[in-house]
Amino acid sequence: MVLKRQVSPEELQTPGGKYLKRIFTIVGDAVGWGFVVRGSSPCHIQAVDPSGPAAAVGMKVCQFVVCVNGVNVLEMDYRTVSHLILTGPRTVVMEVMEALDC
């Protein structure tokens, strides 16, 4: 699944918009967390390992990353967000926005 179009951070945060907020607590395993972040401002989930920790909690492709461990990442690129995840604790708390039509 690929993103149909670029979405702005403002669009994601519009009250009553077409996005649903989800919060995941993902405990990394020996391989990692089981997902790939791509894009910038906002980043999105490009891939989820079906047998990884992220899939186990319900993470899906096309979700937009809003916060990582309490840090708003809407204006960051995927390299910065990935660095934040990789250098943080083994348990990552991620807030994402999911399109209702995705």
N, C-alpha and C positions, 0 to 999 in steps of 0.2 A: 504494500500500500504506500502510495506517495502522497504528499500534500498536494491538494488541488490548487492552492494559491497561497501567497504570503499573507500572514495575518499580523496586524499591528498589536503592540502591547496594550494600547488603549482599547482596542476592540475586545481583547480577552477580558479586560476588567470592567466592561460596561455592565452595569446592573441589569438583570433581566435579559441578558444577551443569549446567544445560542450556544453557550459553553457551560459545561458542568464542572465544578471544582471537585477534585479528588485528592486525597492525601494518602501517600503510601509510606510505610516504614519498611525498609528493605535491609535485611541483614546480609552482608556480603559473605560469600563462601570462598574457598581456596582460589577460584578462578576470577571472582569479582562479583558484580551485582547483576549481571545478565542483561544489560541493555546498552544501546549506543545512542548518544546525543549528537545531533547535527544542527546546522543552521545558526542564525544569530538574530537576536532582538525581535521575537523570542526564539529560543532553541526549541526543538521538538525531538520526540523519541523516534529515531529512524528504524531501529531494530530491537527486538526482544527475543532473547534465547528462550525457546519454549520450555526448556528444562532448568532454567535459572531462577534465582531468587525473585527477580522482578516479575516474571510471569506468574509465580506462585501467589503474589499479592494482587494480581490483576492489572499490572501495567500493560499498555498496548501501544502499538505504533500510532503516530499522528497526534499523540497527546503533547501539549505545549508545556514546557517547564516554567513554572512561576517562581518557586522558592526551593532552595536546597539548604537543609538544616537551619531554617529561619532566615536565610539571606535571600532577598529578592534578586532574581537573576534575569528578569525580563529584558533588560537592556544589554545583556552580556552575550558574547559569542560562545560557540560550543567548546572552544579550547579553554576558555576561562571557567565555564561551568564544569567541564570534565576535570580540570585541575582542582576545583573546589571539592568535587566528589572524591577524587583519588587521594587528596591530602587530608580529608576529614576523617571522622570516626568510621569504624567498620559498619556501624548501623547508620544509614542515611535516611532522613525524612524528606520526602519530596512532595511538593504541592504542584499539581498539574491541572491544566484545563483541557477538557475533552469536548470536541465538537459533538453536538447532539446528533448530527447527521453523518458522523464518520464511522 
